Amino acid sequence: MFYLVDFASSLTSAYLMVVGAALVVLVLFAPKGILGTIRERWLKWLP
């Protein structure tokens, strides 16, 4: 998230809107988190 804030703030002054939208997308499409979604969908052999 720190990299997203840094990148978005270099592009626009409304960087919090970009970060907020990214968080909403993450919560909607990956409710178990990024690693949990990767484990669930593609790498089922991971514990």
N, CA, C and O atoms as a Tripos MOL2 file, in Angstrom:
@<TRIPOS>MOLECULE
protein
  188   187    47     0     0
PROTEIN
NO_CHARGES

@<TRIPOS>ATOM
      1 N           0.8100   -1.1870    0.0000 N.3       1 MET1
      2 CA          0.0000    0.0000    0.0000 C.3       1 MET1
      3 C           0.8610    1.2620    0.0000 C.2       1 MET1
      4 O           0.4640    2.2850   -0.5580 O.2       1 MET1
      5 N           2.0240    1.1920    0.6170 N.am      2 PHE2
      6 CA          2.8890    2.3760    0.6250 C.3       2 PHE2
      7 C           3.3290    2.7390   -0.7900 C.2       2 PHE2
      8 O           3.4030    3.9170   -1.1400 O.2       2 PHE2
      9 N           3.6160    1.7350   -1.5910 N.am      3 TYR3
     10 CA          4.0230    1.9990   -2.9650 C.3       3 TYR3
     11 C           2.8640    2.5890   -3.7660 C.2       3 TYR3
     12 O           3.0710    3.4680   -4.6030 O.2       3 TYR3
     13 N           1.6670    2.1180   -3.5160 N.am      4 LEU4
     14 CA          0.4970    2.6610   -4.2070 C.3       4 LEU4
     15 C           0.2830    4.1260   -3.8340 C.2       4 LEU4
     16 O          -0.0150    4.9450   -4.7030 O.2       4 LEU4
     17 N           0.4290    4.4600   -2.5690 N.am      5 VAL5
     18 CA          0.2770    5.8540   -2.1340 C.3       5 VAL5
     19 C           1.3450    6.7260   -2.7800 C.2       5 VAL5
     20 O           1.0480    7.8150   -3.2710 O.2       5 VAL5
     21 N           2.5820    6.2530   -2.7820 N.am      6 ASP6
     22 CA          3.6580    7.0350   -3.3940 C.3       6 ASP6
     23 C           3.4350    7.2350   -4.8880 C.2       6 ASP6
     24 O           3.6030    8.3370   -5.4090 O.2       6 ASP6
     25 N           3.0590    6.1630   -5.5650 N.am      7 PHE7
     26 CA          2.8360    6.2430   -7.0090 C.3       7 PHE7
     27 C           1.6480    7.1440   -7.3350 C.2       7 PHE7
     28 O           1.7400    7.9940   -8.2200 O.2       7 PHE7
     29 N           0.5350    6.9630   -6.6280 N.am      8 ALA8
     30 CA         -0.6580    7.7560   -6.9060 C.3       8 ALA8
     31 C          -0.4480    9.2270   -6.5590 C.2       8 ALA8
     32 O          -0.9700   10.1040   -7.2490 O.2       8 ALA8
     33 N           0.3060    9.5070   -5.5020 N.am      9 SER9
     34 CA          0.5220   10.9050   -5.1390 C.3       9 SER9
     35 C           1.4420   11.6110   -6.1270 C.2       9 SER9
     36 O           1.4050   12.8360   -6.2410 O.2       9 SER9
     37 N           2.2630   10.8550   -6.8390 N.am     10 SER10
     38 CA          3.0880   11.4790   -7.8620 C.3      10 SER10
     39 C           2.2810   11.7870   -9.1250 C.2      10 SER10
     40 O           2.6760   12.6380   -9.9220 O.2      10 SER10
     41 N           1.1600   11.1040   -9.3070 N.am     11 LEU11
     42 CA          0.3350   11.3260  -10.4970 C.3      11 LEU11
     43 C          -0.7340   12.3940  -10.3090 C.2      11 LEU11
     44 O          -0.9830   13.1980  -11.2070 O.2      11 LEU11
     45 N          -1.3650   12.3990   -9.1360 N.am     12 THR12
     46 CA         -2.5020   13.2850   -8.9410 C.3      12 THR12
     47 C          -2.5550   13.7920   -7.5070 C.2      12 THR12
     48 O          -1.9580   13.2080   -6.6020 O.2      12 THR12
     49 N          -3.2670   14.8690   -7.3210 N.am     13 SER13
     50 CA         -3.4330   15.3830   -5.9620 C.3      13 SER13
     51 C          -4.5610   14.6540   -5.2250 C.2      13 SER13
     52 O          -4.6760   14.7650   -4.0040 O.2      13 SER13
     53 N          -5.3830   13.9190   -5.9520 N.am     14 ALA14
     54 CA         -6.4670   13.1430   -5.3450 C.3      14 ALA14
     55 C          -6.0350   11.6910   -5.1630 C.2      14 ALA14
     56 O          -6.7500   10.7610   -5.5370 O.2      14 ALA14
     57 N          -4.8590   11.5200   -4.5860 N.am     15 TYR15
     58 CA         -4.3070   10.1700   -4.4590 C.3      15 TYR15
     59 C          -5.0820    9.3260   -3.4520 C.2      15 TYR15
     60 O          -5.0990    8.1000   -3.5660 O.2      15 TYR15
     61 N          -5.7200    9.9540   -2.4760 N.am     16 LEU16
     62 CA         -6.4980    9.1700   -1.5180 C.3      16 LEU16
     63 C          -7.7160    8.5250   -2.1770 C.2      16 LEU16
     64 O          -8.1730    7.4700   -1.7380 O.2      16 LEU16
     65 N          -8.2380    9.1480   -3.2150 N.am     17 MET17
     66 CA         -9.3480    8.5510   -3.9600 C.3      17 MET17
     67 C          -8.8810    7.2890   -4.6790 C.2      17 MET17
     68 O          -9.6000    6.2910   -4.7140 O.2      17 MET17
     69 N          -7.6890    7.3300   -5.2460 N.am     18 VAL18
     70 CA         -7.1290    6.1660   -5.9330 C.3      18 VAL18
     71 C          -6.8780    5.0420   -4.9370 C.2      18 VAL18
     72 O          -7.2040    3.8870   -5.2090 O.2      18 VAL18
     73 N          -6.3050    5.3710   -3.7900 N.am     19 VAL19
     74 CA         -6.0280    4.3630   -2.7700 C.3      19 VAL19
     75 C          -7.3320    3.7810   -2.2280 C.2      19 VAL19
     76 O          -7.4230    2.5720   -2.0140 O.2      19 VAL19
     77 N          -8.3230    4.6070   -2.0080 N.am     20 GLY20
     78 CA         -9.6200    4.1320   -1.5330 C.3      20 GLY20
     79 C         -10.2930    3.2110   -2.5330 C.2      20 GLY20
     80 O         -10.8710    2.1940   -2.1500 O.2      20 GLY20
     81 N         -10.2240    3.5580   -3.8080 N.am     21 ALA21
     82 CA        -10.8080    2.6970   -4.8420 C.3      21 ALA21
     83 C         -10.0830    1.3620   -4.9090 C.2      21 ALA21
     84 O         -10.7170    0.3240   -5.1010 O.2      21 ALA21
     85 N          -8.7630    1.3750   -4.7530 N.am     22 ALA22
     86 CA         -7.9970    0.1330   -4.7540 C.3      22 ALA22
     87 C          -8.3810   -0.7440   -3.5660 C.2      22 ALA22
     88 O          -8.4800   -1.9640   -3.7000 O.2      22 ALA22
     89 N          -8.5970   -0.1350   -2.4140 N.am     23 LEU23
     90 CA         -9.0130   -0.9090   -1.2410 C.3      23 LEU23
     91 C         -10.4090   -1.5070   -1.4200 C.2      23 LEU23
     92 O         -10.6480   -2.6480   -1.0270 O.2      23 LEU23
     93 N         -11.3170   -0.7550   -2.0030 N.am     24 VAL24
     94 CA        -12.6710   -1.2700   -2.2510 C.3      24 VAL24
     95 C         -12.6200   -2.4510   -3.2100 C.2      24 VAL24
     96 O         -13.2880   -3.4600   -2.9860 O.2      24 VAL24
     97 N         -11.8330   -2.3360   -4.2770 N.am     25 VAL25
     98 CA        -11.6950   -3.4330   -5.2420 C.3      25 VAL25
     99 C         -11.0740   -4.6520   -4.5750 C.2      25 VAL25
    100 O         -11.5000   -5.7810   -4.8220 O.2      25 VAL25
    101 N         -10.0820   -4.4360   -3.7440 N.am     26 LEU26
    102 CA         -9.4410   -5.5440   -3.0450 C.3      26 LEU26
    103 C         -10.4030   -6.2480   -2.1120 C.2      26 LEU26
    104 O         -10.4050   -7.4780   -2.0490 O.2      26 LEU26
    105 N         -11.2180   -5.5080   -1.3890 N.am     27 VAL27
    106 CA        -12.1820   -6.1090   -0.4630 C.3      27 VAL27
    107 C         -13.2780   -6.8570   -1.2130 C.2      27 VAL27
    108 O         -13.7220   -7.9160   -0.7690 O.2      27 VAL27
    109 N         -13.7140   -6.3170   -2.3400 N.am     28 LEU28
    110 CA        -14.7870   -6.9640   -3.0880 C.3      28 LEU28
    111 C         -14.3340   -8.2310   -3.8040 C.2      28 LEU28
    112 O         -15.0530   -9.2300   -3.8090 O.2      28 LEU28
    113 N         -13.1460   -8.1990   -4.4100 N.am     29 PHE29
    114 CA        -12.7280   -9.3030   -5.2510 C.3      29 PHE29
    115 C         -11.7280  -10.2370   -4.5850 C.2      29 PHE29
    116 O         -11.4800  -11.3260   -5.1010 O.2      29 PHE29
    117 N         -11.1540   -9.8500   -3.4690 N.am     30 ALA30
    118 CA        -10.2130  -10.7080   -2.7600 C.3      30 ALA30
    119 C         -10.4590  -10.5860   -1.2570 C.2      30 ALA30
    120 O          -9.6210  -10.0350   -0.5430 O.2      30 ALA30
    121 N         -11.5910  -11.0900   -0.7650 N.am     31 PRO31
    122 CA        -11.9150  -10.9060    0.6510 C.3      31 PRO31
    123 C         -10.9550  -11.6290    1.5980 C.2      31 PRO31
    124 O         -10.8670  -11.2680    2.7710 O.2      31 PRO31
    125 N         -10.2440  -12.6290    1.1150 N.am     32 LYS32
    126 CA         -9.2700  -13.3280    1.9530 C.3      32 LYS32
    127 C          -7.8800  -12.7180    1.8410 C.2      32 LYS32
    128 O          -6.9150  -13.2510    2.3890 O.2      32 LYS32
    129 N          -7.7830  -11.6170    1.1390 N.am     33 GLY33
    130 CA         -6.4950  -10.9860    0.9240 C.3      33 GLY33
    131 C          -5.8880  -11.4480   -0.3850 C.2      33 GLY33
    132 O          -6.4290  -12.3240   -1.0590 O.2      33 GLY33
    133 N          -4.7700  -10.8590   -0.7360 N.am     34 ILE34
    134 CA         -4.1280  -11.1870   -2.0070 C.3      34 ILE34
    135 C          -3.5770  -12.6040   -1.9700 C.2      34 ILE34
    136 O          -3.8350  -13.3930   -2.8800 O.2      34 ILE34
    137 N          -2.8250  -12.9330   -0.9340 N.am     35 LEU35
    138 CA         -2.2220  -14.2610   -0.8550 C.3      35 LEU35
    139 C          -3.2800  -15.3430   -0.6680 C.2      35 LEU35
    140 O          -3.1580  -16.4260   -1.2420 O.2      35 LEU35
    141 N          -4.3080  -15.0720    0.1190 N.am     36 GLY36
    142 CA         -5.3810  -16.0470    0.3100 C.3      36 GLY36
    143 C          -6.1280  -16.3430   -0.9800 C.2      36 GLY36
    144 O          -6.5160  -17.4840   -1.2310 O.2      36 GLY36
    145 N          -6.3260  -15.3260   -1.7910 N.am     37 THR37
    146 CA         -6.9980  -15.5250   -3.0750 C.3      37 THR37
    147 C          -6.1170  -16.3070   -4.0400 C.2      37 THR37
    148 O          -6.6110  -17.1610   -4.7760 O.2      37 THR37
    149 N          -4.8260  -16.0240   -4.0430 N.am     38 ILE38
    150 CA         -3.9030  -16.7850   -4.8970 C.3      38 ILE38
    151 C          -3.8860  -18.2430   -4.4760 C.2      38 ILE38
    152 O          -3.9160  -19.1380   -5.3210 O.2      38 ILE38
    153 N          -3.8390  -18.4840   -3.1720 N.am     39 ARG39
    154 CA         -3.8590  -19.8760   -2.6840 C.3      39 ARG39
    155 C          -5.1500  -20.5760   -3.0730 C.2      39 ARG39
    156 O          -5.1250  -21.7300   -3.5000 O.2      39 ARG39
    157 N          -6.2650  -19.8990   -2.9320 N.am     40 GLU40
    158 CA         -7.5660  -20.5020   -3.1930 C.3      40 GLU40
    159 C          -7.7810  -20.8070   -4.6700 C.2      40 GLU40
    160 O          -8.3370  -21.8500   -5.0120 O.2      40 GLU40
    161 N          -7.3460  -19.9080   -5.5460 N.am     41 ARG41
    162 CA         -7.6550  -20.0610   -6.9670 C.3      41 ARG41
    163 C          -6.6060  -20.8280   -7.7540 C.2      41 ARG41
    164 O          -6.9570  -21.6330   -8.6180 O.2      41 ARG41
    165 N          -5.3260  -20.5980   -7.4770 N.am     42 TRP42
    166 CA         -4.3070  -21.1590   -8.3510 C.3      42 TRP42
    167 C          -3.3660  -22.1380   -7.6810 C.2      42 TRP42
    168 O          -2.9220  -23.0920   -8.3190 O.2      42 TRP42
    169 N          -3.0520  -21.9330   -6.4280 N.am     43 LEU43
    170 CA         -2.0660  -22.7750   -5.7520 C.3      43 LEU43
    171 C          -2.7130  -23.5040   -4.5820 C.2      43 LEU43
    172 O          -2.4230  -23.2180   -3.4200 O.2      43 LEU43
    173 N          -3.5810  -24.4370   -4.8970 N.am     44 LYS44
    174 CA         -4.3510  -25.1230   -3.8730 C.3      44 LYS44
    175 C          -3.4800  -26.0160   -2.9910 C.2      44 LYS44
    176 O          -3.9170  -26.4290   -1.9160 O.2      44 LYS44
    177 N          -2.2690  -26.3180   -3.4210 N.am     45 TRP45
    178 CA         -1.4050  -27.1970   -2.6460 C.3      45 TRP45
    179 C          -0.6990  -26.4580   -1.5090 C.2      45 TRP45
    180 O          -0.0950  -27.0970   -0.6470 O.2      45 TRP45
    181 N          -0.7630  -25.1350   -1.4910 N.am     46 LEU46
    182 CA         -0.1550  -24.3730   -0.3930 C.3      46 LEU46
    183 C          -0.9910  -24.5080    0.8640 C.2      46 LEU46
    184 O          -2.2180  -24.5700    0.7820 O.2      46 LEU46
    185 N          -0.3560  -24.5560    2.0220 N.am     47 PRO47
    186 CA         -1.1350  -24.6760    3.2820 C.3      47 PRO47
    187 C          -1.8590  -23.3990    3.6280 C.2      47 PRO47
    188 O          -2.5490  -23.3370    4.6450 O.2      47 PRO47
@<TRIPOS>BOND
     1     1     2 1
     2     2     3 1
     3     3     4 2
     4     3     5 am
     5     5     6 1
     6     6     7 1
     7     7     8 2
     8     7     9 am
     9     9    10 1
    10    10    11 1
    11    11    12 2
    12    11    13 am
    13    13    14 1
    14    14    15 1
    15    15    16 2
    16    15    17 am
    17    17    18 1
    18    18    19 1
    19    19    20 2
    20    19    21 am
    21    21    22 1
    22    22    23 1
    23    23    24 2
    24    23    25 am
    25    25    26 1
    26    26    27 1
    27    27    28 2
    28    27    29 am
    29    29    30 1
    30    30    31 1
    31    31    32 2
    32    31    33 am
    33    33    34 1
    34    34    35 1
    35    35    36 2
    36    35    37 am
    37    37    38 1
    38    38    39 1
    39    39    40 2
    40    39    41 am
    41    41    42 1
    42    42    43 1
    43    43    44 2
    44    43    45 am
    45    45    46 1
    46    46    47 1
    47    47    48 2
    48    47    49 am
    49    49    50 1
    50    50    51 1
    51    51    52 2
    52    51    53 am
    53    53    54 1
    54    54    55 1
    55    55    56 2
    56    55    57 am
    57    57    58 1
    58    58    59 1
    59    59    60 2
    60    59    61 am
    61    61    62 1
    62    62    63 1
    63    63    64 2
    64    63    65 am
    65    65    66 1
    66    66    67 1
    67    67    68 2
    68    67    69 am
    69    69    70 1
    70    70    71 1
    71    71    72 2
    72    71    73 am
    73    73    74 1
    74    74    75 1
    75    75    76 2
    76    75    77 am
    77    77    78 1
    78    78    79 1
    79    79    80 2
    80    79    81 am
    81    81    82 1
    82    82    83 1
    83    83    84 2
    84    83    85 am
    85    85    86 1
    86    86    87 1
    87    87    88 2
    88    87    89 am
    89    89    90 1
    90    90    91 1
    91    91    92 2
    92    91    93 am
    93    93    94 1
    94    94    95 1
    95    95    96 2
    96    95    97 am
    97    97    98 1
    98    98    99 1
    99    99   100 2
   100    99   101 am
   101   101   102 1
   102   102   103 1
   103   103   104 2
   104   103   105 am
   105   105   106 1
   106   106   107 1
   107   107   108 2
   108   107   109 am
   109   109   110 1
   110   110   111 1
   111   111   112 2
   112   111   113 am
   113   113   114 1
   114   114   115 1
   115   115   116 2
   116   115   117 am
   117   117   118 1
   118   118   119 1
   119   119   120 2
   120   119   121 am
   121   121   122 1
   122   122   123 1
   123   123   124 2
   124   123   125 am
   125   125   126 1
   126   126   127 1
   127   127   128 2
   128   127   129 am
   129   129   130 1
   130   130   131 1
   131   131   132 2
   132   131   133 am
   133   133   134 1
   134   134   135 1
   135   135   136 2
   136   135   137 am
   137   137   138 1
   138   138   139 1
   139   139   140 2
   140   139   141 am
   141   141   142 1
   142   142   143 1
   143   143   144 2
   144   143   145 am
   145   145   146 1
   146   146   147 1
   147   147   148 2
   148   147   149 am
   149   149   150 1
   150   150   151 1
   151   151   152 2
   152   151   153 am
   153   153   154 1
   154   154   155 1
   155   155   156 2
   156   155   157 am
   157   157   158 1
   158   158   159 1
   159   159   160 2
   160   159   161 am
   161   161   162 1
   162   162   163 1
   163   163   164 2
   164   163   165 am
   165   165   166 1
   166   166   167 1
   167   167   168 2
   168   167   169 am
   169   169   170 1
   170   170   171 1
   171   171   172 2
   172   171   173 am
   173   173   174 1
   174   174   175 1
   175   175   176 2
   176   175   177 am
   177   177   178 1
   178   178   179 1
   179   179   180 2
   180   179   181 am
   181   181   182 1
   182   182   183 1
   183   183   184 2
   184   183   185 am
   185   185   186 1
   186   186   187 1
   187   187   188 2
@<TRIPOS>SUBSTRUCTURE
     1 MET1         2 RESIDUE 1 A MET
     2 PHE2         6 RESIDUE 1 A PHE
     3 TYR3        10 RESIDUE 1 A TYR
     4 LEU4        14 RESIDUE 1 A LEU
     5 VAL5        18 RESIDUE 1 A VAL
     6 ASP6        22 RESIDUE 1 A ASP
     7 PHE7        26 RESIDUE 1 A PHE
     8 ALA8        30 RESIDUE 1 A ALA
     9 SER9        34 RESIDUE 1 A SER
    10 SER10       38 RESIDUE 1 A SER
    11 LEU11       42 RESIDUE 1 A LEU
    12 THR12       46 RESIDUE 1 A THR
    13 SER13       50 RESIDUE 1 A SER
    14 ALA14       54 RESIDUE 1 A ALA
    15 TYR15       58 RESIDUE 1 A TYR
    16 LEU16       62 RESIDUE 1 A LEU
    17 MET17       66 RESIDUE 1 A MET
    18 VAL18       70 RESIDUE 1 A VAL
    19 VAL19       74 RESIDUE 1 A VAL
    20 GLY20       78 RESIDUE 1 A GLY
    21 ALA21       82 RESIDUE 1 A ALA
    22 ALA22       86 RESIDUE 1 A ALA
    23 LEU23       90 RESIDUE 1 A LEU
    24 VAL24       94 RESIDUE 1 A VAL
    25 VAL25       98 RESIDUE 1 A VAL
    26 LEU26      102 RESIDUE 1 A LEU
    27 VAL27      106 RESIDUE 1 A VAL
    28 LEU28      110 RESIDUE 1 A LEU
    29 PHE29      114 RESIDUE 1 A PHE
    30 ALA30      118 RESIDUE 1 A ALA
    31 PRO31      122 RESIDUE 1 A PRO
    32 LYS32      126 RESIDUE 1 A LYS
    33 GLY33      130 RESIDUE 1 A GLY
    34 ILE34      134 RESIDUE 1 A ILE
    35 LEU35      138 RESIDUE 1 A LEU
    36 GLY36      142 RESIDUE 1 A GLY
    37 THR37      146 RESIDUE 1 A THR
    38 ILE38      150 RESIDUE 1 A ILE
    39 ARG39      154 RESIDUE 1 A ARG
    40 GLU40      158 RESIDUE 1 A GLU
    41 ARG41      162 RESIDUE 1 A ARG
    42 TRP42      166 RESIDUE 1 A TRP
    43 LEU43      170 RESIDUE 1 A LEU
    44 LYS44      174 RESIDUE 1 A LYS
    45 TRP45      178 RESIDUE 1 A TRP
    46 LEU46      182 RESIDUE 1 A LEU
    47 PRO47      186 RESIDUE 1 A PRO
